[in-house]
Amino acid sequence: MSKEEAVILASRTLGLLMIVWALADLSHLPGTAYTFIHYANVELSSPAVTQYYRHSDLIALCFLITRIIGFSLLARWLFQAGPEVVEALLPGAAREMRMSAGANTSSDIL
């Protein structure tokens, strides 16, 4: 297995892991949304407590949605396994691969 194949395999494995994490977070979305809607419509004994629960659940919901989007975008980027991913996972190897690819094409010409 060449370095390029190993990096592609690793990046796609990490991409798959990000998809699993996004789906796991997606499974928490209905409960978090329900909690936010519940405390948005209820008045507790203290206005400060009501406001605290509303803001706390809104922050939790926003960060959950941000994590889902972030994991999905990262999974897509990793699964494409472009030169940026190769450079991120194996610094310096992208230059070596380009140089070896250039050497192979120049030797094929001769």
C-alpha positions as CSV (number, residue, x, y, z in Angstrom):
1,M,0.0,0.0,0.0
2,S,1.5,3.3,-1.0
3,K,1.5,6.4,1.1
4,E,-1.2,8.0,-1.1
5,E,-3.5,5.0,-0.7
6,A,-2.9,5.0,3.1
7,V,-3.8,8.7,3.4
8,I,-6.9,8.2,1.3
9,L,-8.0,5.3,3.4
10,A,-7.3,7.3,6.6
11,S,-9.1,10.4,5.4
12,R,-12.2,8.4,4.4
13,T,-12.2,6.5,7.7
14,L,-12.1,9.8,9.5
15,G,-14.8,11.1,7.2
16,L,-17.0,8.1,8.1
17,L,-16.3,8.7,11.8
18,M,-17.5,12.4,11.4
19,I,-20.6,11.1,9.6
20,V,-21.3,8.8,12.6
21,W,-20.8,11.7,15.0
22,A,-23.1,13.9,13.0
23,L,-25.8,11.2,13.0
24,A,-25.4,10.7,16.7
25,D,-25.8,14.4,17.3
26,L,-28.8,14.4,14.9
27,S,-30.5,11.9,17.2
28,H,-30.3,14.3,20.1
29,L,-31.9,17.1,18.0
30,P,-35.6,16.3,18.7
31,G,-35.1,16.1,22.4
32,T,-33.1,19.3,22.6
33,A,-35.7,21.1,20.3
34,Y,-38.6,19.8,22.5
35,T,-36.9,21.0,25.7
36,F,-36.3,24.5,24.1
37,I,-39.9,24.7,22.9
38,H,-41.2,23.5,26.3
39,Y,-39.3,26.2,28.3
40,A,-40.1,28.8,25.7
41,N,-43.8,28.4,26.4
42,V,-43.8,27.8,30.2
43,E,-43.6,30.4,33.0
44,L,-41.9,29.2,36.1
45,S,-42.1,30.7,39.6
46,S,-39.2,33.1,39.0
47,P,-38.7,35.1,35.8
48,A,-34.9,34.7,36.2
49,V,-35.2,30.9,36.2
50,T,-37.5,31.0,33.2
51,Q,-35.1,33.2,31.3
52,Y,-32.1,31.0,32.4
53,Y,-33.8,27.8,31.0
54,R,-34.8,29.6,27.8
55,H,-31.3,30.9,27.1
56,S,-29.6,27.7,28.2
57,D,-31.7,25.5,25.9
58,L,-31.3,28.0,23.0
59,I,-27.5,27.9,23.4
60,A,-27.5,24.1,23.6
61,L,-29.7,23.9,20.5
62,C,-27.6,26.3,18.5
63,F,-24.4,24.5,19.4
64,L,-25.9,21.1,18.6
65,I,-26.9,22.4,15.1
66,T,-23.5,23.9,14.6
67,R,-21.8,20.6,15.5
68,I,-24.0,18.7,13.1
69,I,-23.2,21.1,10.3
70,G,-19.5,21.2,11.2
71,F,-19.2,17.4,11.3
72,S,-21.0,17.1,8.0
73,L,-18.8,19.6,6.3
74,L,-15.6,18.1,7.7
75,A,-16.8,14.6,6.7
76,R,-17.4,15.8,3.1
77,W,-13.9,17.5,3.0
78,L,-12.2,14.4,4.4
79,F,-14.0,12.0,2.1
80,Q,-13.0,13.9,-1.0
81,A,-9.3,13.3,0.0
82,G,-7.9,16.2,-2.0
83,P,-4.3,17.5,-1.8
84,E,-5.3,19.7,1.2
85,V,-6.3,16.6,3.1
86,V,-3.1,14.8,2.2
87,E,-1.1,17.8,3.4
88,A,-3.1,18.0,6.6
89,L,-2.8,14.3,7.4
90,L,0.8,13.7,6.2
91,P,2.7,17.0,6.0
92,G,5.4,17.0,3.4
93,A,4.1,13.9,1.7
94,A,2.1,15.9,-0.8
95,R,5.3,17.4,-2.1
96,E,7.0,14.0,-2.3
97,M,4.0,12.6,-4.2
98,R,4.0,15.5,-6.6
99,M,7.8,15.1,-7.1
100,S,7.5,11.3,-7.6
101,A,4.6,11.8,-10.0
102,G,6.7,14.4,-11.9
103,A,9.6,12.0,-12.0
104,N,7.5,9.2,-13.3
105,T,6.1,11.3,-16.1
106,S,9.5,12.6,-17.1
107,S,11.0,9.1,-17.2
108,D,8.0,7.9,-19.3
109,I,8.7,10.6,-21.9
110,L,12.4,9.6,-22.3
